[in-house]
């Protein structure tokens, strides 16, 4: 395990330090079992929220959702510039959903998908002005690729009645024209799970439904027991099964059981929860702008750190360690941002952790860009 001193003075670590952090990596990727310890070059404060959405607009500007105010909050790396979009309501530029999905838009814009109203609003970042709105297909639309241009790609939930008269739901993945709202491409990833994955289909949700798309058309779906199904493009019929090399079957700790019992109250099912294996991933998966896949894993939660597995296409590259418990991450260019709740310290009179963003320089990370055509 590589350990380095923390640097949060608003500057990027030197090339020498970055090289020291990454000595465990080679051209073939990090060795299985080794971790690359990163050090934040800056930290920002953001509002407390029940949501964990985070988006890098550019390498110096981060946006999160402020659920209690039904709006989007953006700040630059040093906190000197703040921009706010939206408010509660159903009118133009307003949100009924307090957890809007965020997307990078072209020419200085940001998109926000309101699943309650099933529409996307596009704002001009510099002025906060509403540029456009578009209705989205399906019952509700969510988990779009992190960037949009003239179209956006994401998933929408559909409801259908089967031959026995029962209502079943499945997930349609679609590319939507952002002006007209028309679907220009769609696919339903059906129930043909990989037979060697050993996962059972849901009795309620048909097919693969927890998918994430890259801006280049790659897709990945979470299966079970540390397995992912990776599609190299829209025409990939079967996908490639990934078995995470660092995954170890674990069950909830006593701390996690206590947290569950507190949150579930009278609805708690303690025996069931104790027998439930911890998932490989803790959060929605993230593709960066080089089509590398980032997975925030369950590993490290009781150590006060987080581990991010990195894949180049379906190939595992290595693991990155960051400080604190990651709530969400985003990656753009040479910047990784991690949304965290800071550990409660002597200065926290209210006893609650402060919400923040840690900024990491990954310019020296040697994980290769993924190009399915190369």
N, C-alpha and C positions, 0 to 999 in steps of 0.2 A: 504494500500500500504506500503510495507516494503522499507525503504530507508537506504542505507549504504554508507559510504565514499568510494571513488574510490581508487584502489590500482593498480598502473601500474609500479611498480618497478621491474618487472621481477621475482617475486616470487608468489607462490600460497597463497591464503588467509589461515589463520589458521583454524583449525577444528572448533574452537569456532565461528569464524566469519561466516564460511559456515553454521553452524547449525543455527545461528541467521537469516541468509538470508532465510532459508528454513522452518522457524517455521510455515508458513501457510500450509505446506504440511502435509498430513497424509498418512497412509497406503492405503487409498482409493483414494489418489490423492488430488490435490489442490481443494479448494472450488471454484465452479463456481462464477466468479466475483472477485476473488483475483488474484494477480499477484506476482510472485516470482522475486524479483529484484536481478540480478546478477552483480558482480563487476569484471572488467577485471583484471587479474594478470599481463598482459603484453600487449604491443602494438608494431606492426611492420609497417615499411614503405614498400610499394610495388609500382611498376611503374603504372602510369596512363594508362588506357586502355578503349576502347569502350566496351569491354566485361566484364562480371561480373562472370566469372568462378572462382571457388575456390575449392581446394582439400587439405585435410590433408593426406600427405604421411605416416606420423606417428604422434605421439602426440607432437612432437617438430619441425616438418617441414611442411610448408605450401607452396602450389603452386598456382599461378594465371596465367592468360594469358596476354601477352603484345601485344595487337593487332597491334600497329603501327610497330612492328618489326617482326610480325608473329612468335612468339616464346613463350615458356613456361618459367616462372620465378619462381624459388623455393628458399626459404630462411628458416633458422631455427628461433626459437623463439626470439633469441637475435640479429639476423641480422648479425652474424659473418660469416656465410657460405652461399654463393650464388651459385646456379647452374642454367644454362640456357640450354634449349633444342630447337633445330629447328631453321629455318630461312625461309624467303620467297622463294618459288619456287615449283617445281613439282617433283624434284628428291628425292632420298632416304633421309629420315630424314627431308624433307622440308615440308612446309605447304602452300597451296594455300588459305585455309580458315584461316582468322585471328581470328576466335573464336573456336578453337578446344575444344572438350569435353575431360575432364581429368579423368583418372581412376587409382586407386591403383593397381599395379601389384605385382606378387609374387617375392620373392628373390631380393628385392631392385630395382624393376623396376617401371616405370610409363608408362601408355598408353595414347595416344592422338589421338582422332578421328577427321579426316579432312573430313567434310561433302562435301566439294567441290570436292575432289578427291575420296570420298567414300572409304577411307581406314583408318586403324589404324596403327600407328607407336608405337613401344615399345622401350623405352630407358633405359639404365642402369643409375641409379641415380648417383652413385659414380663417374663415368667417363664421363657421357654424351653421351656414345657410342650408336649408333643405334643397337638394338638387332634383331628386326624383323619388317616386315610389312605384312599386310594381307588386301586383298580386302573384302569389306563388301557388303551384299545383298541390293536389292532395288534401288530406285532412289537416295536416300541418307539415311544414317544411323546416328542416334543421340540419345541423352538422355539415354545412357547406364547406367546400375547399376554402382555405384561408385567404385566397386572392380571387378577385373577379375582374373581368374586363367587359366585353359586350355580353358575356354570358356568365352564369355561375353554375356550379355543379354541387349537388347535395342529395339528401334523401328526404322523401316524403312518405308519410304513413297512409296506407290505403285500407279500407274496410270492404270486405266482400262476404257474401253469404254462400256457403258451400252446398253440396248436393243434399246434405241432410238438413239444411235450413239453419245451421249454426253460423254465427258471424265470426269470421277469422280475419286477422289482420296480417298484412305483409308490407314489406318495404320496397318502394320503387326508388331507384337511383336515377336521377335525371339531370340533364343540362338544360337550363332555362334562359331564354332571351330576356335580358334585364329591362328592355324597353316594352316589349309586348306581353311578357309573361308566358309566351308559348314554349312548349317543350320541344327541343330540337334533337334530343337523344334521350333514350330511357332504357333501363334494363332492370329486371327483377332477378336477383341472385337467389335461385330456388333452393329447395331443401336438400340438394345433393351434397351433403357434407362429405368431406374426404373420409372414406371408409376406414383408413388407417389412423384417423384422429381419435376415434372412439368416443365422440361426443353425441349426445342425444339431441334430437330436434325438440324445440319447445312445443308444448301442446297448445299454445296460444298464438305465438308469433311464427309465421311461416318463413322458412328460408333464412338466409344470412341477413342480419339486420343491424349489427353494430359496426357498420363500415365507415372508413375514413378514406377520402380521396385526395390525391395530390393534384396540383394544377396541370400536371402532365398526363393525367388519366390513370395513374397507378391507383390501386385500391388495396386495402388490407382490412380483414375481419378478425375479430377476437373469437376464438373457439373456447376450449377448456384446457385446464391443466398445463398452462404455459405454452399453448399452441396458437399460431396465427395462420391465416390463409391469405397469401399475397398474390394479387393479380397484376401482371406486368402492364396491362392496358385493357381497353374496353373489349378487345376481341379475344382476350385470354379466356378460354372456355372453362378450364378446370382449376387454375390457380396452382400455386406452389405452397406446400405445407411447411411451415417453420416451427421447429421445436426450440424454444428459448434455452440456450445452453446453461444459463445461470439460474433457471427456475428450480426451486425446491418446494415440494408440497409442504405447506405449513398450515397451522390452524390458529385461530385468534388467540392472542395473549390475554392475560388477566386484565391488563389495562384496556384492551379493545373490547373485552366482554363488559367491563364496567361502563365504558362509553356507550356501548350499544344499549345496555339496560337503562341508562339514564335518558337516552334519546327516545327509546321506544316506549318507556313508561309501562302502562298497563297492557300494552299490546306485545310486550317482549316475549320471545320464545327462546329462553336461555339455552336449553339442551340443543335445539336446532341450530342456533348460532354457533355454539361451541363445535359442532360437527361439520360446519360449513368450511371447506377449504378456502384459504385466502386466494384471491385471484392473482394472476401474474402481473397484470397491469392495474394501476390505481386510477387512471384518468383516461379520457379520450386520447387516442394516439395522434401524433403530430407529424406531418410531412414538412420538411423545410423547402426552401426554394431550389435546392439541388436534388430534390426527391429522395433525400435520406429520411429514414423513419426513426422517430424518437419515441421511446416508450418509458414512461415513469413507472417504475416497478414497485411492488409491495416491499421489496427488500430495504432494510435500513430504518424502518419507521420507528423502532424502539431505540435506535442509536442516535436520534437527533439529526440524521442526514438523509439524503435521498440518492437513489441510484437510477440513472437513465441509461437504458440499453439503446445502442445505435446500430441501425442496419443500413447497408447499401443494397437496395433492392431486397431480395430474399436472403441475402448473406449477412450473417451477424458480424459486426465489426468490433465492438467492444463496449465497455461500460464506463460511464462518466459519473463521478460523485460530486454532488453539490451540498452546500450546507442547509440546515433546517429541513423541515418537512415540506416538500413541494406540493402546492395545491394545484398548480397548472404551469405549463411552460409554453414558450413560443420561440421560434428560431428564424432569423432572417440574416442572410449574408454571413458576417463574422460575429454576430451577436446572438447570444442565448439569454433569455429573460426567464426568471423563475418567480412565480407568485407564491408568497409564503406568509404565514402568521409568525411574527417574531416571538421568540421565547419571552415569557412574562418575566420582567425584571423588577428591581426595587423601585424604579420610577413609574411603574404602572399602578397607579393608585386604584384604578377600577378593577384590577385583577384580570383584565382581558388582554390577550395578545394584540399587538398592532399589526395591521395588514401592510405588507410591503412588497417590493420587487427587487430582486438581486440581479445585477447585470454581469454577464461573463463574456470575455473575449475568447472566441473559439477559432480565431484565424489560423492557429497552428495545428488545429485538429486535422489529422490525416485521413479521416474517413472519406473515401472517394465519393464523388458525385455518381448518382445512378442514372444511367441512360440505357433503357431496354433495347435500343437499336444499335448500341455499340458492340 
